[in-house]
Structure formats: structure tokens, C-alpha cells
Amino acid sequence: MRKYLLAATFAIATLTGCATDGNDRNTRILTGAAVGGVLGNVLGNGSTGATVGGAVVGGAIGAHTGRNRDNRDYRHTNRNDRATWAYNDCLRRGYDRYTCQDYVNRNFYR
């Protein structure tokens, strides 16, 4: 029975990892809840309370790690967009590309 539960855990984790909509946090919540639920079931010897508790804890851990990753991705993307805009604006003002690149490096990438 346990080998079927482990196989189901890996199948669920694989399928939820592939079914992404571009938002890592949702994928991590689903994966964490699935893995936590199965582990709670196995460790609690089939107890419903342990299964639900494992799913809740796994989902919370997935939400926390997903939030941190999404925030990091947003900050990185936002910085790159602002740096690109500043570089192009510098070129439009008539400065050469080396001066503009130096300006971007000093102000956006320390």
C-alpha cells in the first residue's frame, strides 16, 4: 500500500509541477499540499487528521517559498526594465553607448 502512495505522491508532484500558469506560487502550493497530504497519511497510518494536517502544512510551506521566489523574480524583472529604459533614454539624449552603459551600471547594477 505504501509503495502505491509513494507512486501517487510522485505522480501528483510531477503533474502539478508541469501544470504551471506562469505563477510559481500556485504550483508550489499545490505541490506542497499534495506531498504533505500523502506524507501525513503515511506517517499518521491513514488518519484523516494527519492527512489534512500534512496538506495544510505542505501548502503553507509551498506558499512561503513561492512568495519569496515571485518577489525575487519581480524585483529582478523590474530592475532590468528600468535599466533598459534608462539606457535607451540616455541614447536618445545623444550620449554615446559607453557613457550610457556606464550610467546604467553605476545606478542599477551595483
C-alpha positions in Angstrom: 0.0 0.0 0.0 2.8 2.4 0.9 4.5 2.0 -2.5 1.3 3.0 -4.2 1.0 6.1 -2.0 4.6 7.0 -2.8 4.0 6.5 -6.5 0.9 8.6 -6.2 2.9 11.3 -4.4 5.5 11.5 -7.2 2.8 11.5 -9.9 0.9 14.3 -8.3 4.1 16.3 -7.7 5.1 15.8 -11.3 1.7 16.8 -12.7 1.3 19.9 -10.6 4.9 20.9 -11.4 4.1 20.7 -15.1 0.7 22.4 -14.9 2.0 25.9 -14.4 0.2 29.1 -15.4 3.3 31.3 -15.1 2.8 31.7 -11.3 5.3 29.6 -9.4 3.5 30.3 -6.1 0.3 28.4 -7.1 2.3 25.5 -8.4 4.3 25.3 -5.2 1.2 25.5 -3.0 -0.4 22.6 -4.9 2.8 20.5 -4.9 3.4 21.2 -1.2 -0.2 20.3 -0.3 -0.1 17.1 -2.3 3.2 15.9 -0.9 2.3 17.0 2.6 -1.0 15.2 2.5 0.5 11.9 1.3 3.3 12.1 3.9 0.8 12.9 6.6 -1.3 9.9 5.6 1.7 7.6 5.6 3.2 8.9 8.9 -0.3 9.0 10.5 -1.1 5.4 9.5 -4.1 6.5 7.4 -5.5 9.1 9.8 -7.7 11.7 8.2 -6.5 14.4 10.7 -2.8 13.6 9.8 -3.6 13.8 6.1 -5.4 17.1 6.4 -2.7 18.5 8.7 0.1 17.4 6.3 -1.7 19.0 3.4 -2.1 22.3 5.3 1.5 22.4 6.4 2.8 21.4 3.0 0.6 24.1 1.3 1.8 26.7 3.8 5.5 25.8 3.1 4.8 25.9 -0.7 3.1 29.3 -0.4 6.0 30.7 1.6 8.7 29.5 -0.8 6.6 30.5 -3.8 6.1 34.1 -2.4 9.9 34.5 -1.9 10.6 33.4 -5.4 7.9 35.5 -7.0 9.1 38.6 -5.2 12.7 38.0 -6.3 11.7 37.5 -9.9 9.6 40.7 -9.8 12.4 42.8 -8.4 14.9 41.4 -10.9 12.5 42.0 -13.9 11.5 45.4 -12.7 15.2 46.4 -12.3 16.0 45.2 -15.8 13.1 47.1 -17.3 14.1 50.3 -15.6 17.7 49.8 -16.6 16.7 49.2 -20.3 14.5 52.3 -20.3 17.3 54.4 -18.8 19.9 53.2 -21.3 17.6 53.9 -24.3 16.7 57.3 -22.8 20.4 58.1 -22.5 20.9 57.2 -26.1 18.0 59.3 -27.2 19.6 62.3 -25.4 22.6 62.0 -27.7 25.2 60.3 -25.4 27.4 57.6 -26.8 26.7 54.0 -25.8 29.7 53.6 -23.5 28.6 56.6 -21.4 25.1 55.2 -21.2 26.3 51.8 -20.3 28.5 53.2 -17.5 25.5 55.2 -16.2 23.3 52.1 -16.1 25.9 50.0 -14.4 26.5 52.7 -11.7 22.9 53.2 -11.0 21.2 49.9 -11.4 23.7 47.1 -11.0 25.9 47.7 -8.0 
